[in-house]
């Protein structure tokens, strides 16, 4: 089981908007204090499952033996050379949300720091899950992670996604009527598996805001 004993503060600072500018000593101290508080609340929970891929048409895929259908050109292109796919769900606990919400009332600066650290933590968790998946399915070449909301894969697919994975019962991951994951610091993603060597694709090319993204203009990635 994956644990998070420290949070990548460099990534948290990136979420806070620090680029070439160096944070002050006071900022680093405050960030460290927020990290310590957050680590007490973080409880990584995750599930993943491998499915055979079925191609329905040029812009629609389905997973064998379940009702989840993935629509859109972006996901079809991403998984084009894959025979299987691993669907994953991950969260770092509802208590993390509570701590951030409490800080939003009491100390907005602290709340922003906590939120950035939590974002870094859940991505850190996903990176480790991805490495675990690569080890479990080491006989396959893998794509990068692809989540609902990338390209033209709609966020609305997550409702069926969570149902297929039984995510509410297994890890406490739910979805609101407005298609927001709860706990908020959670991620769903799919990783393609192929028996042939895959070339890694740049997900920025699939993003709906690629032409206006400030990070891309600076030659950076958003971490997605």
C-alpha positions as CSV (number, residue, x, y, z in Angstrom):
1,X,0.0,0.0,0.0
2,X,1.3,3.4,-1.0
3,X,2.0,5.9,1.8
4,X,2.7,9.6,1.7
5,X,5.2,10.6,4.3
6,X,6.3,13.9,2.7
7,X,4.9,16.2,0.0
8,X,6.9,17.5,-2.9
9,X,7.1,21.2,-1.8
10,X,8.7,22.2,-5.1
11,X,5.5,21.0,-6.9
12,X,3.4,22.8,-4.2
13,X,5.3,26.0,-4.9
14,X,4.6,25.6,-8.6
15,X,0.9,25.4,-7.8
16,X,1.3,28.5,-5.8
17,X,2.7,30.3,-8.8
18,X,6.4,30.4,-8.0
19,X,8.3,30.1,-11.2
20,X,11.7,31.9,-11.4
21,X,10.9,33.8,-8.2
22,X,12.3,32.2,-5.0
23,X,10.0,31.9,-2.0
24,X,11.0,33.8,1.2
25,X,12.2,32.0,4.3
26,X,8.9,32.8,5.9
27,X,7.0,31.2,3.1
28,X,9.0,28.0,3.3
29,X,8.5,27.9,7.1
30,X,4.7,28.3,6.7
31,X,4.6,25.8,3.9
32,X,6.4,23.3,6.1
33,X,4.0,23.8,8.9
34,X,1.1,23.3,6.5
35,X,2.7,20.1,5.2
36,X,3.0,18.8,8.7
37,X,-0.7,19.4,9.4
38,X,-1.8,18.0,6.1
39,X,0.3,14.8,6.5
40,X,-1.7,13.9,9.6
41,X,-4.9,14.0,7.6
42,X,-3.8,12.3,4.4
43,X,-4.9,8.7,4.0
44,X,-4.2,7.6,0.5
45,X,-6.8,5.2,-1.0
46,X,-6.8,3.9,-4.5
47,X,-8.1,1.1,-6.7
48,X,-7.3,0.1,-10.3
49,X,-8.6,-2.6,-12.6
50,X,-7.5,-3.9,-16.0
51,X,-10.0,-4.2,-18.9
52,X,-9.8,-5.4,-22.5
53,X,-10.5,-2.5,-24.9
54,X,-13.2,-2.7,-27.5
55,X,-13.3,-0.2,-30.4
56,X,-16.9,0.8,-31.3
57,X,-16.0,3.4,-33.9
58,X,-13.3,6.1,-34.6
59,X,-14.5,8.2,-31.6
60,X,-15.8,5.7,-29.1
61,X,-14.3,2.9,-27.1
62,X,-15.7,0.6,-24.5
63,X,-14.3,-1.7,-21.9
64,X,-15.1,-5.4,-22.1
65,X,-17.6,-6.8,-19.5
66,X,-18.7,-3.4,-18.2
67,X,-20.9,-0.5,-19.3
68,X,-18.3,2.2,-19.4
69,X,-18.0,3.9,-22.8
70,X,-15.2,6.4,-23.5
71,X,-16.2,8.9,-26.2
72,X,-14.2,11.5,-28.1
73,X,-11.3,11.7,-30.6
74,X,-8.7,12.4,-27.9
75,X,-9.1,9.2,-25.9
76,X,-9.5,7.1,-29.0
77,X,-6.2,8.5,-30.3
78,X,-4.5,8.1,-26.9
79,X,-5.5,4.4,-26.7
80,X,-5.3,3.6,-30.4
81,X,-2.5,1.1,-30.3
82,X,-3.6,-0.5,-27.0
83,X,-5.3,-3.8,-26.4
84,X,-6.1,-3.2,-22.7
85,X,-6.5,-0.3,-20.3
86,X,-6.1,0.1,-16.6
87,X,-8.8,2.3,-15.0
88,X,-7.7,3.9,-11.7
89,X,-9.3,6.0,-9.0
90,X,-7.3,7.7,-6.2
91,X,-8.0,10.1,-3.2
92,X,-6.2,11.4,-0.2
93,X,-9.2,11.6,2.2
94,X,-12.1,13.7,3.1
95,X,-10.3,15.0,6.1
96,X,-8.0,16.9,3.8
97,X,-11.0,18.8,2.4
98,X,-12.1,19.6,5.9
99,X,-8.8,21.1,6.9
100,X,-8.7,23.3,3.7
101,X,-12.3,24.5,4.2
102,X,-11.6,25.4,7.8
103,X,-8.6,27.4,6.8
104,X,-10.6,29.2,4.1
105,X,-12.6,30.7,6.9
106,X,-9.8,31.4,9.4
107,X,-6.7,32.1,7.3
108,X,-7.0,32.4,3.5
109,X,-3.2,32.4,2.9
110,X,-2.9,29.2,4.8
111,X,-5.8,27.8,2.9
112,X,-4.1,28.5,-0.4
113,X,-0.9,26.8,0.8
114,X,-2.8,23.7,2.1
115,X,-4.7,23.5,-1.2
116,X,-1.5,23.6,-3.2
117,X,0.1,21.0,-1.0
118,X,-2.9,18.7,-1.3
119,X,-2.9,19.1,-5.1
120,X,0.8,18.1,-5.1
121,X,0.1,15.2,-2.8
122,X,-2.7,13.6,-4.9
123,X,-0.5,13.9,-8.1
124,X,2.3,12.3,-6.1
125,X,0.0,9.5,-5.2
126,X,-1.0,9.1,-8.8
127,X,2.6,9.0,-9.9
128,X,3.3,6.1,-7.5
129,X,0.2,4.3,-8.5
130,X,1.3,4.6,-12.1
131,X,4.7,3.1,-11.2
132,X,2.9,0.2,-9.4
133,X,0.8,-0.4,-12.5
134,X,3.9,-0.5,-14.7
135,X,5.4,-3.2,-12.4
136,X,2.2,-5.3,-12.2
137,X,1.8,-5.2,-16.0
138,X,5.5,-5.1,-16.8
139,X,5.0,-7.2,-20.0
140,X,3.1,-4.3,-21.6
141,X,4.2,-0.9,-22.8
142,X,2.1,1.8,-21.1
143,X,0.7,5.2,-22.2
144,X,0.7,8.2,-19.9
145,X,-2.3,8.8,-17.6
146,X,-5.4,10.3,-19.3
147,X,-8.3,11.7,-17.2
148,X,-11.8,12.9,-17.9
149,X,-11.6,16.5,-18.8
150,X,-8.5,16.1,-21.1
151,X,-9.2,16.9,-24.7
152,X,-12.8,16.0,-25.6
153,X,-13.3,13.2,-23.0
154,X,-16.1,14.7,-20.9
155,X,-16.1,15.0,-17.1
156,X,-19.6,13.5,-17.1
157,X,-18.1,10.0,-17.8
158,X,-16.8,9.9,-14.3
159,X,-20.2,8.9,-12.9
160,X,-20.2,5.7,-14.8
161,X,-16.5,5.4,-14.2
162,X,-17.0,5.4,-10.4
163,X,-19.9,3.0,-10.6
164,X,-17.9,0.5,-12.7
165,X,-15.1,0.6,-10.1
166,X,-17.4,0.5,-7.1
167,X,-15.3,3.5,-5.9
168,X,-17.8,4.8,-3.3
169,X,-17.8,1.5,-1.4
170,X,-14.1,0.6,-1.9
171,X,-12.4,4.0,-1.3
172,X,-15.1,6.4,-0.4
173,X,-14.9,8.3,-3.7
174,X,-18.2,9.9,-4.8
175,X,-19.5,12.4,-7.3
176,X,-21.8,15.3,-6.8
177,X,-24.8,16.3,-9.0
178,X,-22.5,18.9,-10.6
179,X,-20.0,16.1,-11.6
180,X,-17.4,17.1,-9.0
181,X,-15.4,14.4,-7.3
182,X,-15.6,14.2,-3.5
183,X,-13.3,14.2,-1.7
184,X,-12.2,17.1,-3.8
185,X,-8.5,16.1,-4.0
186,X,-9.1,12.9,-6.0
187,X,-8.2,11.7,-9.5
188,X,-9.6,9.3,-12.0
189,X,-7.4,8.2,-14.9
190,X,-6.9,5.5,-17.5
191,X,-3.6,4.0,-18.7
192,X,-3.4,2.1,-21.9
193,X,-1.5,-1.2,-22.2
194,X,0.0,-2.5,-25.4
195,X,2.1,-5.5,-26.4
196,X,3.9,-3.2,-28.8
197,X,6.3,-0.4,-27.9
198,X,4.4,2.9,-27.5
199,X,5.7,6.3,-28.2
200,X,4.9,8.7,-25.4
201,X,2.5,11.5,-26.5
202,X,2.4,15.0,-25.3
203,X,-1.0,15.5,-23.5
204,X,-0.8,19.2,-24.1
205,X,-1.6,18.5,-27.7
206,X,-4.9,17.0,-26.6
207,X,-5.9,19.8,-24.2
208,X,-8.9,22.0,-25.0
209,X,-7.1,25.2,-23.8
210,X,-3.7,24.4,-25.5
211,X,-3.9,27.7,-27.6
212,X,-4.4,30.0,-24.5
213,X,-2.6,28.1,-21.7
214,X,-0.1,30.4,-20.0
215,X,1.9,27.4,-18.7
216,X,2.4,26.0,-22.2
217,X,3.5,29.4,-23.4
218,X,6.3,29.3,-20.8
219,X,7.3,25.8,-21.9
220,X,5.8,24.2,-18.7
221,X,3.4,21.4,-18.0
222,X,0.4,21.7,-15.6
223,X,1.2,18.3,-14.0
224,X,-1.8,16.6,-15.7
